[in-house]
């Protein structure tokens, strides 16, 4: 019998508009996993951020975080999908600073996962982000000359379209860049990863790790397109972006109406 891996994006797909799992979705997923269904998530969020919105819900198989930069095992071990080449991250950082961007720089520093930012240069979206993460153990306020410390694996920029679009155009051919309007705040984000760090590559890695024969995925945003292209079946909630809907096998109910859970229950439930 073929083993199928089911993977869902979180925000705008599995989570409702309040960035939470509904009781129906939670109970459905827990029931299906108890029956042996291999279900997990692939998110732009970190594990800390994902855990905060999942509120105790944990897949029984590894998950995908940071838009495919890592596959995270249930014991917390991180498997890197791709990394910046020598010197690349510091070149990117220099370009961001030169463009007047106040970036969030994610890195392993002394074996700790941290996000660093210039403490005396907080503005607009970054200030809002930091204030929402005051209790986050990864928070690392620092000075401009220490932003490039450690093994950098991810950048987040929250700024205006005018500042971010030129950077996206300048960086997108050499690195994995995701430029989008964040659905909860309405602010523009640019996330920059190593070239091979995609949800698609992370899913293929996880598929191999689990010995799965096929993959079914769910997603709503442009950063989900790569995983749609490598999965055997892909489904978009009715609230998804048009370019995602265009390549989906079918459109399912919206994230607000438990679309993923209803599809899984209808196709896998007893």
N, C-alpha and C positions, 0 to 999 in steps of 0.2 A: 504494500500500500504506500502511495506517495505521501511524503511529509511536506506539509505546506506551512510556510512562515507568513504570519500576518503582521504588517507593520503600519502604524498610523502616525501621521503628524499630530502635534498637540494643538497649538493655537489655531483656532478657526476650523478645526477638523474634529478632534476628539473632545476638546474642551468647549464649553458653551461660551456665550458672549461675556460672561463674568469671569472667564479664565478658570473655570472649575469643572470637575467631573460631576455630572448630574448623578443622583442616586440610582437612576435606571441604568445608566452607562456603567457605573461602578459595579453594581450587582451583576449585570450581564457579563462583564469581562471577568469578574472573579469566578462566576459559575463556569464559564467556558474554559478558563485556565485550569480549574479544578478537574475538568473532564479531559485535560491533556492538550488543549489547543495552544499552539505556540504563538503567543501574541506579545508584541512589544511596541515601543514608540521610537520615532526618529524625529528629533527636534533641534531647532536652532538654540534652544535653551541649554544651559549647563545642567549638571545633575542636581546641584543645589537649587537652582531656579525651578527645574521641573518638579522636584520633590515638594517644593513649597506650594505649588498649585495642585499637585496630585493628592496631597494631604493623606499620606499613608498608603496609597495604592502603589503596589510594586509589581511589575512583570516578573515572571519566574524565569525568564531568559534575559540575556544581555540587552541593553538599550543603546540607542545611538544619540549622541549629544554633540553640541557645537556644530550643527549643520553637517555632520559626517566627519568631523575631525577625529573623533574617538568612538570606539565601541566600548561600552562600560559593562563589565561583568557584574553579576549579582554580588560578588564579594568585594566590589569596589575597584578592582584592577582595571586600568585603562589600557586599551590596545590602540595605538596611534595608527590612523589610516594613512596619513601623509604629514610631512613637516616641511617648513621652509628650508630652502637650501642655505648654505653658509652665507651669512651677511644679508640675505634677502629681507628679513624682518626689520633690520635696522635701516635699510634703504627705504622701505615703506614708511617707517616711523618718521624719517627725515622729511619725506614728501608730505606727510600729514601735517607735521609741525609747520613746514614752510607755507602750507596752504591756509594756515591759521586755524587748523582743527584742534580741538581739545579731545584726544582719543582716550578710550579705555583700552588698556594694553593687557592682554591675558597671557600669563607665562607661569612656568614652574620656576620658582625661586627657592633655592635650598630645599628642593623636593616638596614644596608646598604650592598648590594651585592658587594663584592670586590674580586679581585684576587691579592694575595700578592706574593712577591718574594724578595730574598735577593739582595738588591741594589748593594752591592759591590762584588757579585758573579755571574755576568751575563756572559754567554758564549754561543757561537754557536747558536743553534736553539732558546734557550730562549731569548737570546739577540736580535735575529732577530724578534721574536714574540713581545717583549716589544717595539722595535722601530716601529713596525707596529701599535701599539696601544697607541701611545703617547697621543692621544686625548680621550682615553677611560675613562669615569668617574669611572670605577671600578678599575683602576690601583692603586696599593697600594705598592710602594717600601718601604721596611722595613728592619729590622735587623734579624739575624738568630734566636734570642731568642724570636721574636714576630711572627714567622710564624704560631704558633699553636693557635693564638687568634681566638675567635668567634666560630660559629657553622660551621664547615667545612663540605662541601657536595661534593667536587670534587677535583681531582688532575690531572694535566697535566704534563707529563714529555716529554721533547724533547731532545733526546740524541742518542748515537750510538746503533746499534743492540747489540753489545757486553755488554753494560751496561744494556739495557732494557730487553732483553730476560730472564736473570736470575730473574729479579724482576717480570716479567709477570708470570713466572712459579711458583714463590713463593707465589704470591698473588691471582692468578686466581681462586683457589678453594674456597676462603673465601669471595671474593669481585667480583664485576662486573668489569672486566678489558677488555679494547679494545686496542689491539696492532696493529698498521697499519702504512703503509707508506703514509704520507700526499701527496695528488695528486698534489698540486700546488708547494710546496717547494721541494718535494722529500725526506724530512726528516722523521725519524722514531719517532712516537708518542706512548706513553702509557698513556691511560686515565683510572682513577680508580674511581669507584662509589660505593655506597652501593649495596649490593648483589641484592636487588629487584628492583633497578633502571635500568630498561630496556625499550626499545621502546615498547616491547610487553606489559608489565604491564601498561605503560602509555597509550597505545592505548585502552586497556581494560577499564581503568579508564575513559578515554574520551568517549568511546562508551557508558558506563553506564550513564555518565553525560548528554549526548545528547539524550539518549533513542534510539540509533541506533540499527537496527536489524542485520546489516552485515557491514563488513569493507573490502574495496579494497585498497591495498597499492602498492607502487612503491619504489624500492631501488636498490642500486648497490654494497654495501659493506658488509663486514662480520658483522658489527654492525646492519645491517638490517635483518639478518637471524631470530632473535627472533621475530620480528614483522611479518615476512612471515609465521611463524609457527602458529600464532594465528588469522590471517586474513582469510576471506573466499576466496579471490582471491588475488594473488600477481604477479606482473609483474616486470621484470628486463630489463633495457635498454641494448642495444647490447654491450655497453662498460663495463658492470658489471663484477665483479669477477666471475670466473667459478663456485665456490661453491654456489653463489647466483643464477646464471642462472639455476643450476641443480635442484633447488627446486621451481622455478617460474612456474606459470601456462603457461606463454608464454614470449617470448623475444620481446620487442618492439624496436622502433627506438632509436637511441642513444640520450644522453643528449644534444649533440651538434646539433642534428636535431629535437629538440622539441618532443621527444618521448612521454613523459607523456601527454603533451597538445594535441598531435595528437590522442592518444588513447582516452582521455576524449572526445574530440570533435567528434571522430568517433562513440563512444558508447553512448554519452549523448547529443550531440549537435543536434539542430533542422535543 
